Amino acid sequence: MKFRKINKYEIVDIIGQGSMGVVYKCIDTVLNRYVALKTLNLQMASNTEIRERFYREAKILANLTHTNIVQVYELKEYENFCYIVMEYLEGESLKSIISNKKPLSPLSKLEIVRQIATGIAYAHSKGVIHRDLKPANIFIRDDGVVKILDFGVAKLKTSDMTAKGVILGTISYMAPEQLRGADVDERSDIFSIGAIMYEMFSYQKPFNATSVTDVMSKIVNKMPDYIPRATKDINDIIFKCLAKNPNERYQKAEKLIEAIEQVITKQKEKKQKSRSFIDHTITSQILNVKEQIKKLKELKNKIDSHINQAKKYLKEDKLEEAIKEAKIVLELDNANQEAEKVIEKAKKSIKLKEEQEKLKVKWIKEKLIEANEHYDSGNLIRACEVCESILKVDPSNHDAKVIKSICIKKIKEFLERVE
C-alpha cells in the first residue's frame, strides 16, 4: 500500500494479508497505543455483498464487549476503501499452536476451550452466531487470554441476509446442518467448538480427508475415532459436541462450559493427588524450611546416584541392571527424562541383542547342516573347519564338538592306515 498513515493511524507492519485485504499493525498517534487495522481492498469493496459483510462484522464486534472477543474501536472509510480498527493482540493463533504441536497440558487445553465457549456464550446471548469457528480464528494472547476473531460470516438471529441453502464458513469445522444449507443456531457453533477441541487433543482434524466432498461426507455420515491420549470425560464432551443431530449436542454454550469446568476441577484434583515426591515434599506442612531443603538435597543426591549408576551400567552393557536403576529414579521422580532415556536405550539394545541372537542361532543351524553335508560326502577336513567356525561363535556348541571329534578320529584312522 502506498499509504504510510491512514487518518490518525501510522502503519508499523503487516500482520496478515489475504484475498479480502490486509491487516496492519498501527500506532494510534492520538491515544499512543498499538492497534490492528483491517482493510477491505478496492476490488472487494466494489462488491456490495462483501462490503456489507465487512461492515456487519465491525458492527457486530462493536456490540460484543467481552474479554474473549476481539474489541473493535472504529469503522471508517479512507481514500475509497474501508477499514476496521481493533485491539492489537500479542501472542499466537490456535492454528499455529496446533500445527507446531506446542506442548500444552490437558488443563491448559481445557482452559482454552472454556474461554472459547465463554466468549461464544456471550455472543449467543446477544443473538450472534459465529458460523466460522476454527483454530485460525482463535488467538491466544501472551497472558493466556483467548480472543475470538473474524465475525465476517456471523449471523444475527433476526437477520435474513444469508439466503437459505447458502454455505458460509470453513468446511472442516462446519456442523452437518450447516453443510446442508439449513438454518443454523447456537448448536452449530457448539459443533465447531467440538471439532476444534478434537484437533487440540489429537493434533488432527476430526473429519480429515483428501477432498472437500469426502470431508463433507464424513461430517454428515461418520463419527471420528476415539482419542486415545485424552481421558474418557474429555472424549465424552467432544463427541457430545460433534453429535450429528443438534438435539443430541449441548443445547447451550453455558452447558458446555459447565461440563468443561467439571472436568477441569476433576483434573486439578487428580493432579494434586498424583504429585511427585518432590512436589509433595515442597508442599508438605513441614514448618522447618531448613529441614525441607535438606530433604530435597538428599533426594536429589539419591536420584543423581541412581541415574549415574544407571548410565554406568548402560556403558558396561549391563542392560537389565541399567533399567532397574533407572526405574528406581522414576519412582523418586516420575518425570525424570534422563531415566526415561536410559530405559529407552537399554530396551533398544536388548531388542537388538535378541535379534542378533536369533540371527546367530539361524547361522549356527545352517553351518551345522553344512558340516554334516561335508561329513556325509567324506570331506572331513572341511567339516572340521566349519565346526571350528561354529565353536568360535558358540564355544559350548555340543553338535559342533561331536562332529569335529568324529571327523578328527576318522582322519587319524585314515592316516594310520596310510602309514
C-alpha positions in Angstrom: 0.0 0.0 0.0 1.2 3.5 -0.9 0.0 4.9 2.4 2.2 5.2 5.5 -0.6 6.7 7.5 -4.4 6.2 7.5 -6.0 9.1 9.2 -4.6 9.1 12.7 -3.1 5.5 12.4 0.6 5.2 11.4 1.4 1.9 9.8 4.2 -0.1 11.5 4.0 -3.5 10.0 1.8 -6.0 8.1 0.2 -8.6 10.4 -1.6 -10.6 7.7 -2.7 -10.5 4.1 -5.5 -12.3 2.2 -7.9 -12.1 -0.6 -10.2 -9.6 1.3 -7.4 -7.2 2.2 -4.6 -6.5 4.6 -4.3 -6.4 8.4 -1.8 -3.8 9.6 -0.1 -3.2 12.9 -0.5 0.6 13.5 0.1 3.2 16.1 -2.8 5.3 17.2 -1.0 8.7 17.1 -3.7 10.3 19.3 -4.0 7.7 22.1 -0.4 6.4 21.6 -1.3 2.7 21.5 -0.9 -0.2 19.1 -4.0 -1.2 17.1 -4.8 -3.7 14.4 -6.2 -2.1 11.3 -8.2 -4.5 9.0 -8.8 -3.1 5.4 -11.1 -4.2 2.6 -9.4 -3.9 -0.8 -10.9 -1.8 -3.5 -12.0 -4.7 -5.7 -13.8 -6.3 -2.8 -15.2 -3.0 -1.7 -17.0 -2.7 -5.0 -18.8 -6.0 -4.3 -21.9 -4.9 -2.4 -22.4 -8.2 -0.5 -18.8 -8.4 0.6 -18.7 -4.8 1.6 -21.9 -5.3 3.6 -20.4 -8.3 5.4 -17.3 -6.3 6.2 -19.4 -3.5 7.7 -21.6 -6.1 9.5 -18.6 -7.7 11.1 -17.5 -4.4 12.5 -21.0 -3.6 13.8 -21.4 -7.0 15.4 -18.0 -6.8 17.1 -18.6 -3.2 18.3 -21.7 -4.5 20.2 -19.9 -7.5 21.7 -17.9 -6.3 24.6 -16.3 -9.3 26.2 -12.9 -10.4 27.4 -12.8 -13.3 25.0 -13.9 -11.4 21.9 -11.6 -9.0 20.0 -12.6 -5.5 20.6 -13.4 -3.0 17.8 -12.6 0.7 18.2 -13.6 2.2 15.0 -15.1 1.6 11.5 -14.4 4.2 8.7 -13.6 4.8 5.1 -10.5 6.3 3.7 -9.4 7.0 0.1 -12.2 4.8 -1.3 -11.5 1.8 0.9 -13.0 0.8 4.3 -11.2 -0.3 7.4 -11.9 -1.6 10.9 -9.7 -0.7 13.9 -9.4 -3.4 16.5 -7.3 -4.1 19.6 -3.8 -5.3 18.8 -3.0 -8.8 20.1 0.4 -10.2 21.0 0.6 -14.0 21.1 -0.2 -16.7 18.5 -3.2 -18.3 16.9 -4.6 -21.6 18.0 -3.9 -22.8 14.4 -0.2 -22.1 14.9 -0.2 -23.9 18.3 -1.8 -27.0 16.9 0.4 -27.0 13.7 3.5 -26.8 15.8 2.2 -29.3 18.3 3.1 -26.9 21.1 3.3 -28.9 24.3 0.2 -27.9 26.4 -1.2 -29.8 29.4 -4.7 -31.1 29.2 -5.7 -28.5 31.7 -4.3 -25.7 29.5 -6.2 -27.0 26.5 -9.4 -27.3 28.6 -8.9 -23.7 29.8 -8.6 -22.5 26.1 -11.8 -24.3 25.2 -13.6 -23.0 28.3 -12.7 -19.4 27.2 -13.8 -20.0 23.6 -17.1 -21.3 24.9 -17.4 -18.4 27.3 -16.9 -15.9 24.5 -19.4 -17.7 22.2 -21.9 -18.0 25.1 -21.8 -14.2 25.4 -22.2 -13.7 21.6 -25.1 -16.1 21.6 -26.7 -14.1 24.5 -26.5 -11.1 22.2 -28.2 -13.0 19.3 -25.0 -13.6 17.3 -23.9 -17.0 15.9 -20.3 -17.0 14.7 -20.7 -19.8 12.0 -16.9 -19.9 11.2 -15.2 -21.0 14.4 -11.8 -22.6 13.6 -8.3 -22.6 15.1 -7.3 -19.8 12.7 -10.0 -17.6 14.2 -8.9 -18.2 17.8 -6.0 -16.2 19.2 -4.1 -16.9 22.5 -2.6 -13.8 24.0 0.7 -14.0 25.8 -1.1 -13.6 29.1 -3.2 -16.7 28.3 -6.4 -14.7 27.5 -8.3 -16.3 24.5 -9.7 -14.0 21.8 -12.3 -15.0 19.2 -11.7 -13.2 15.8 -13.4 -12.9 12.5 -17.1 -12.5 12.7 -17.3 -11.9 9.0 -19.8 -14.6 8.4 -21.6 -14.3 11.7 -25.4 -14.4 11.7 -27.8 -12.4 13.7 -30.8 -14.4 14.9 -33.0 -11.7 13.4 -31.0 -11.4 10.2 -32.2 -12.8 6.8 -29.1 -11.6 4.9 -27.9 -15.1 4.1 -30.1 -16.9 1.6 -31.4 -20.4 2.7 -29.2 -23.1 1.2 -26.0 -20.9 1.1 -23.0 -22.4 2.8 -20.7 -19.9 4.6 -17.6 -20.8 6.7 -14.8 -23.3 6.7 -15.9 -26.9 5.7 -13.7 -28.9 8.2 -15.4 -27.3 11.3 -19.0 -27.0 10.0 -22.0 -28.8 11.5 -23.9 -31.2 9.3 -27.0 -28.9 9.2 -24.7 -26.0 8.1 -23.3 -28.1 5.2 -26.9 -28.9 4.1 -27.6 -25.2 4.0 -30.3 -25.5 6.7 -30.9 -23.0 9.4 -28.1 -22.7 12.0 -28.3 -21.8 15.6 -26.1 -21.9 18.7 -25.7 -25.6 18.5 -23.9 -25.2 15.1 -21.2 -23.2 16.9 -21.0 -25.8 19.6 -20.3 -28.4 16.9 -17.4 -26.3 15.7 -16.0 -26.0 19.2 -16.1 -29.8 19.4 -14.2 -30.0 16.1 -11.6 -27.5 17.4 -11.3 -29.4 20.7 -10.8 -32.7 18.9 -8.0 -31.2 16.9 -6.4 -29.8 20.0 -6.3 -33.1 21.8 -5.4 -35.4 18.8 -3.5 -33.0 16.5 -5.6 -34.0 13.6 -8.9 -32.8 12.1 -11.9 -34.9 13.2 -13.1 -35.3 9.6 -9.8 -35.4 7.7 -10.0 -36.4 4.0 -8.2 -35.7 0.7 -11.2 -33.9 -0.9 -13.8 -31.4 0.1 -16.5 -33.9 -0.9 -15.1 -36.6 1.3 -14.8 -34.2 4.2 -18.4 -33.2 3.8 -19.5 -36.8 3.6 -17.6 -37.7 6.8 -19.1 -34.7 8.7 -22.7 -35.8 7.7 -22.3 -39.6 8.0 -19.4 -40.6 10.2 -18.0 -40.0 13.7 -14.3 -39.6 14.2 -12.1 -42.1 16.1 -11.9 -42.0 19.8 -8.8 -40.0 21.0 -6.6 -42.4 23.0 -4.4 -39.7 24.5 -7.5 -37.9 26.0 -9.4 -39.1 29.1 -12.9 -40.5 28.8 -14.6 -37.4 30.2 -12.8 -35.2 27.6 -13.8 -37.6 24.8 -17.4 -37.5 26.1 -17.5 -33.7 25.9 -16.0 -33.7 22.4 -18.3 -36.4 21.0 -21.4 -34.8 22.5 -20.5 -31.5 20.7 -20.0 -33.5 17.5 -23.3 -35.3 17.5 -24.9 -35.3 14.1 -28.3 -34.4 15.5 -28.3 -30.9 17.0 -30.7 -32.1 19.7 -28.1 -34.5 21.0 -25.5 -31.8 21.5 -25.2 -29.3 24.3 -28.2 -27.1 23.7 -26.4 -24.0 25.1 -22.8 -23.0 25.4 -23.3 -22.5 29.1 -24.0 -26.2 29.4 -20.7 -26.9 27.6 -18.9 -24.6 29.9 -20.3 -26.4 33.0 -19.1 -29.8 31.6 -15.6 -28.4 30.9 -15.4 -26.8 34.3 -16.3 -30.1 36.0 -13.5 -31.9 34.1 -11.1 -29.1 34.9 -11.9 -29.4 38.6 -11.5 -33.2 38.4 -8.2 -32.9 36.6 -6.9 -30.4 39.2 -7.9 -32.8 42.0 -6.2 -35.7 40.2 -3.1 -33.6 39.6 -3.0 -32.7 43.3 -3.2 -36.4 44.3 -0.6 -37.5 41.8 2.1 -35.0 42.6 5.6 -36.3 42.6 7.5 -37.0 45.8 9.5 -33.8 45.3 6.3 -31.7 44.9 4.8 -33.4 47.9 7.9 -32.6 50.0 7.9 -29.0 48.9 4.2 -28.5 49.7 4.1 -30.6 52.9 3.3 -28.9 56.2 6.9 -29.0 57.4 7.5 -25.7 59.3 11.2 -26.1 59.4 12.4 -24.7 56.0 15.9 -25.9 56.5 14.7 -29.4 57.0 12.8 -29.2 53.8 15.9 -28.1 51.9 17.9 -30.8 53.5 15.4 -33.5 52.4 15.3 -32.1 48.9 19.1 -32.2 48.7 19.1 -35.8 50.0 16.5 -36.7 47.4 18.4 -35.0 44.6 21.7 -36.8 45.7 19.8 -40.1 45.7 18.4 -39.5 42.3 21.8 -38.4 40.9 23.4 -41.5 42.4 21.0 -43.9 40.8 21.0 -42.1 37.4 24.8 -42.2 37.4 24.8 -45.9 38.2 22.2 -46.5 35.5 24.4 -44.7 32.9 27.4 -46.7 34.1 25.6 -50.0 33.7 24.4 -48.9 30.2 28.0 -48.2 29.1 29.1 -51.6 30.5 26.3 -53.2 28.6 24.6 -54.4 31.8 21.2 -53.6 30.4 18.9 -55.2 32.9 20.8 -53.5 35.8 20.6 -50.2 34.0 16.8 -50.5 33.6 16.5 -51.4 37.2 18.4 -48.3 38.4 16.5 -46.0 36.1 13.2 -47.4 37.4 14.3 -46.5 40.9 14.9 -42.9 39.7 11.4 -42.8 38.2 9.9 -44.0 41.5 11.6 -40.9 43.1 10.9 -38.5 40.2 8.3 -39.8 37.8 9.2 -37.0 35.2 13.0 -37.7 35.1 13.9 -37.5 31.4 17.4 -38.9 31.9 16.0 -42.1 33.4 13.4 -42.4 30.6 16.2 -42.1 28.0 18.3 -44.8 29.8 15.4 -47.2 29.8 14.7 -46.5 26.1 18.3 -47.1 25.1 18.6 -50.2 27.2 15.4 -51.7 25.8 16.6 -50.9 22.3 19.9 -52.7 23.0 18.1 -55.7 24.5 15.9 -55.9 21.4 19.0 -55.6 19.1 20.7 -58.4 21.1 17.7 -60.6 20.8 17.6 -60.1 17.1 21.3 -60.8 16.9 20.8 -63.9 18.9 18.1 -65.1 16.5 20.5 -64.5 13.6 23.3 -66.3 15.4 21.1 -69.4 16.1 20.0 -69.4 12.4 23.6 -69.1 11.2 24.7 -71.9 13.5 21.9 -74.1 12.3 22.9 -73.5 8.7 26.6 -74.2 9.5 25.7 -77.5 11.3 23.8 -78.6 8.2 26.8 -77.6 6.1 29.2 -79.5 8.4 27.0 -82.7 8.2 26.9 -82.4 4.4 30.7 -82.2 4.2 30.9 -85.2 6.6 28.5 -87.2 4.6 30.4 -86.5 1.4 33.7 -87.5 3.0 35.2 -84.0 3.1 36.3 -84.4 6.7 38.8 -81.5 6.8 36.2 -79.0 5.5 33.7 -80.4 8.1 36.2 -79.7 10.8 36.8 -76.2 9.6 33.1 -75.4 9.6 32.8 -76.8 13.1 35.7 -74.6 14.2 33.9 -71.5 12.8 30.8 -72.5 14.8 32.8 -73.0 18.0 34.4 -69.6 17.7 30.9 -68.1 17.8 29.4 -70.6 20.3 32.3 -72.4 22.2 29.9 -74.7 24.0 28.0 -76.0 21.0 27.6 -79.7 21.6 26.8 -80.7 18.0 29.8 -78.9 16.5 32.1 -80.6 19.1 30.7 -84.0 18.3 31.0 -83.6 14.5 34.5 -82.2 14.9 35.6 -85.0 17.2 34.3 -87.7 14.9 36.0 -86.1 11.9 39.3 -85.9 13.7 39.0 -89.5 14.8 38.3 -90.7 11.2 41.2 -88.6 9.8 43.6 -90.1 12.3 42.4 -93.6 11.4 42.9 -92.8 7.7 46.4 -91.6 8.4 47.3 -94.6 10.4 46.1 -96.9 7.6 48.1 -95.0 5.0 51.3 -95.3 7.1 
